[in-house]
Amino acid sequence: MERRGENGEPAAPGGRLAFLGLDPVRLSLVVAGLLLLQPTKPTAAALAVGIAIVAALIASTRWDLSGVVATGLLVGGLLLRLGVVDRIGSDVLAVTASAIEHALGGGNPYGIGYASSNPPGAPFPYGPLVLAWYLPVLDTPRVLELLAAAFVAAFLALQGRLVGLAVYATAPVLVATTVDGSNDTSLGLILLVAFAVASRRPILGAVILGAAGAFKLSAVAWAPAFVVWAGWQAGAALATIFAVAWLPALLAWGPSNVAWSVQTANAMHGEVTWSLGWLVQAVVGAAPGWLNSFKFALGAAATLLTAPFVRSLDAVILTGSLVYVVTLFSGTWATYAYFAALAPLLCWRLDDWLGLSPGETWAARPPARALG
């Protein structure tokens, strides 16, 4: 896989690019190898991938293995996930399946608790797009998460984002989230598609981002910065799709039921973990409950404070990610699964930020509407 610069000229010999003269092939292998090291008993897949990484590192001293490494990381990431596919740590997809079955039977998926949750009684707090997304794989919804991860990894491989692919393929948090019963891997795929499309067609990207907000409300974290970058037309498209996706559900099932489901789901997380509240509890012995309301104020503050710095799509990705993290992790409860939503965006841009992808300067430009 020969790499070329912006004007079609070959990249530096051996794939060594701008950032400290590093070779992206070897750097990606080292990153993947380090991420594989965990203080737990490795799976057979992890051992096999580790051996392949060592062999590729040795071979890379003689041959250009760009294409081989991209393919190997893609396959290796899937093997790592299949190696732990029997591990379940979240009841999100179980509740989603119950909600879909309830809706198919003519019931209201919102406003009730489901016995399939752990502990029993948790509601379905997600957007209506989730119901349609998992309907085709109702009996095995986790298959869709595996497919979503495969699509993200394949996109990174085809784009030649080797370091980003290495992180996405092997990071333990991302591997676990793909198979543990959560739905954040799918959200990450939708967000990646939205921003990849927005790089060339901002309004279409806005449409997809609006749909992401009808999947999980947390996707709205990127919306303000996106509108600042892309303009009012994109903002109108985003708001229209968001409203069109949500309005039938609100009319059919009632806004009070939707609100009850969201509030009850948040209230059921009694354990203090993966959050600012977790840190506060470690320091003073207790996590104040007002943090769960204050986190929205912090998210709004982060949105306002970062808006003046939004001048590129990269800035949209970074400021939106900041708002996302501040809002979701500033309460008393959060989960590592939330990182799976923003990981595809960061992994997609990581190689460029390190100077390892020649000619990819578009994300630092104004949106297409401003380029004449």
N, C-alpha and C positions, 0 to 999 in steps of 0.2 A: 504494500500500500504506500505508494510514493506520495509524500507530502509536498504541496506547492504553496507559494505565497500568494498575496493578493493579486499580483499581475501575472500569475501563472508560472513564475520561475520556481525551480526546485528549492525546497527548504535547505537549511544548512546540512552538511554531510552528517550522516549517522543520526539524523533526526534531532541534532542538538540545536536548541532554539534560544530564545532571548534570555530566559530566566537563569542566570548564573551558569549558562552553558550546560544545563542538565539535559539528559536524554529522556524524553517522556516515556519511552518504552520501559527502560530500566526503572525509572522513578515509579511508574505505575505498578510494576512487579514488586518493588520494595514496599510500597504502601499496602498493596494487597497482602503481602506476606506478614507484615506487622499486624494488620487487622485480624489476621487468622489466629494470632497468638492470644489464647484466652486461658484463664486459670481454671478451666473445667476440662472434663474428659472430652477429647475431640471426637467428632463423628468420622465414619469412614470417608465420607465425602470431603471433609475438611483435610484429612490426611492426604487424600489423593490430590486435591487442589494444591496443597502445600508442596508436595513433591514436584508437581508440574511447574510451579512457580520457580523453584530452585533450578530445575532443568532449563527453563526458559531464560533465566538470568545468565546461566553459563553459556547457553547458545547465543545470547544477544551480544556477547563479546566478539562474535565473528560475523553474524548475519543480521540483516534488518528484519526484525520480527513484528513489525507494526501490525500487519494484518493477522498474523498468527496469535499475537497477544490479545488483540481486540476480540477475536473469536473465542480464544481460550477463557478470557475473563467473563464473557457472556455465558458460555457453557458452564464455567465454574460457579458463577453466581447462582445459576439455576440448580446445579447439583447441591450446593450448600443449602438451599431452601428445601429441596426435596428430602435432604438428609434429616431435617427436623420437622417435616410436615405433620407429624403426629402430635406436636406440642400445641396446646391450646391455653391461652392466658387471658383471653378477652371474650366476653359474651355478646359483643356487638353484632356479629353476623347471625348468631342464634336468635337474638331479639328481632333482627331485621327479617329473618325468614318467618318468624311468628307473625310479625306485622303484615307481611305480604300475604300470608295465608289468611289472616283475619280480614284484610281488605278484599281479597278474592271471594271470601264468603259473604261479602256485603257489609262487613263491620267497619268501624272507624279505627284506623291503625293508631291514632293519637288519643290521648286522654285515658289510657288504661295501662295497667302494669301486666307484664308477661311472666308466666311461670318458668319460661325457658331461660331467664336471666339468672345470674349468680351474684348476690342472693336473689330469690324470686321476687317479682314485683316491679322490676325496672321497666320504664316506658320506652317507646321508640321516639328519640328526640331529633332525628335527622330530617333532611329535606325530602320532598316528594320524588326527586330524581333518584334517590337511593332505592326506592321501591321499584322503579322501572329498571334500574341498573342491574339489580340482582335477580329480577324475575326470571330471566332465561336459565339461571343456574340455581334455582331455588333449593334443590336438594343438596347441592355442594357449592355453596357460595364462596368458599375459600379458593376454589379453582380460579375464580375471576381475579382474586388478589395475585395469584401466581402469574396469571396472564398479564396483569397490569405491570408487575415487576419485570416480566420478560420483555414487554414492549418498551419500557423505559430503558432497560439495559441495551436492547437492540438499537434504539435510537442513539444512545451515547456511543455505541460501537461504530455505527455507520457514520457518525459525525467525527469519529477519530478522537473523541474526548477520553483518552486512555486513563488519565489520573482520576477524573470524575467517575469513569466506569469502574475503576478499581475500588473506589470508595463505595459506590452503590452496590457492587457485586458482593463485597466481603464484609462490610461493616456489620458487626453482630446485631446492633439495634435494628438495622434495616432488614436483615435476614429474618430475625425473629418476628418483626411486625408483619412481614408478608404472609406468615403462616399461622399466626397466633389467634386469629378470629377477629381482628380489628379491620377497619375499612379505610385506613389512612393511605395505604399504598395506592388504592384507586383514586383517591383525591389527588395524590401527587402526580399521577399520570394525567389527569384532567388539567391540572395547573400547568404542567409541562407543555401540553398541547396548546393551551391558551397562549403562553408566552412565546413559544416557538412560532406560532402563527402570527402573533402580534408583531414580531420582528419585521415582517413584511407587510402585513395587513392589520393594522391596529384595531380597526372596527370589528373585524371578524374575531380577533383575539378577545376583544371586549365581550362579544357575544358568548364565547366559550367560558370566559371568566364569570360572567353572570350566571351561566348554567352551573358552574362550580359552586356558587353560593347557594344554589338550590339542591346541592348534594350535601354540603356541610356549611353551616353559617360561618365557620372559621375562615373560609376562603375569602370572605369580605375584607379581611385584613389587607389584601393587596389592592382593593378597589380604589381607595382615595388616591394613592400614588399613581396608579394606572391612569386615572382620569386627569390628574395634573400633567402627566407626560403626553397622553394621546389627545386630549382636548374634549370639548363638550359633546361632540358627535359620538365619540366612543363612549363617553359617560352616559349618554342617552340610550345607546344600544345596550350597554351593560345593565342599566336600570330597567329597561323594557323587558329584556329576557329574564332577569331576576323576578320581576313582577309577574310575567306571563307564566313562569314555571311554578311560582308559589300560589298565585291567585286561585286556581281551581281547587287546590288542596284546602286553602283557607275557607273557600265558599262551601265546599262539600263536607268538610270535617270540623270546621269551626276554629277561629283563631284562639279561642280560650282553651280548647283541647290541645292545640299545638303548643301554646305557651305553658300549659300545665306540664306537658311532657318534657319540655326543655328544662323548666325549673325543677321538676322532680328528679330528673336524671342528674342534674348538678348536685342536688341535695343528698342524693344517695351515696355520694362518694365521701364516706366518713373518714377513711384513712388519710392521714396527712403524708403525702409523698410527692416526689418529683416536682417541687414547687417552692416558691418563695416562703410559703407557710412552713414548709419542711425545714428550711434554714432558720426561720424565726423560732420555731419550736426547739431546734437544737441549741439555740443561744439562750432563750429566756424560759424554756420549758413548756410553752403553750403557743398555739397558732391562733390569733384572733380571727373570728368568723367574718369580720368586716372586710378582710382581704378579698373575699369572693365577690364583693361589690366594687371594692377599690380597684380591682384589676381592670375593670372596664374604663375607669377614669385614667389609669396609667396607659392603657392602649390608645385612648383618645389623645392624650398628651403626646405620646410617641408619634401619632399620626400628624398632629399639628407641627411639632418641632422638626420633623424630618421633611415636611412638604417643600420648604424652600430649596432643598438639596436635590430634588428630583429633576434631573436633566437628561436622563437616558433610561433605556430599558433595564440596564444593570442596576441603576439607582432604584427603579421600581421594585425589582426583585429583592434588593437588600433592605430597603426601608419597609417593604411589605412583610418580609421575613422577621424584621425586628418587631413590628407591631404584632404579628402573629405570636411570637415567642413571649413578648411582654404580657399580652392579654391572656394567653392560655396558661402561662406558668407563674403568674403573680398571685394566684389564689392559694387555697390550701391543698388542692389536689390537681395533679396532672399525670401524664403518662408518657413514657418514652416513645410510644407509638405516634405521638404528634409529630415527631421529627421526620417520619416517613412522608408527610405531605410536602414539606419544603425541601427535602433531600434531592429530588430530581432537578429542581431549579438550580440549586447550588452546585450539584455535580455537573450539570450541563455547562455552567459558566466557569467552573473551577480552573480548567486548563487555560482558558483565555486570561483569567486573572493572574495566573502564574507565568504568562507569556509563552505558553507551550503550544499555541494553536495559531500558526501564521495566517495573516490575512483576515482574521475574524475580528474586525473592528466595528461592525455594525451596531453592536449593543451600546456603544458609547455615543451614537449619533442621535439626533432628534428623530421622532417618528416619521414614517413615510409621508404623511400628509404635509410635513414641513420641508421636504426635500425637493419640492417642485416637480 
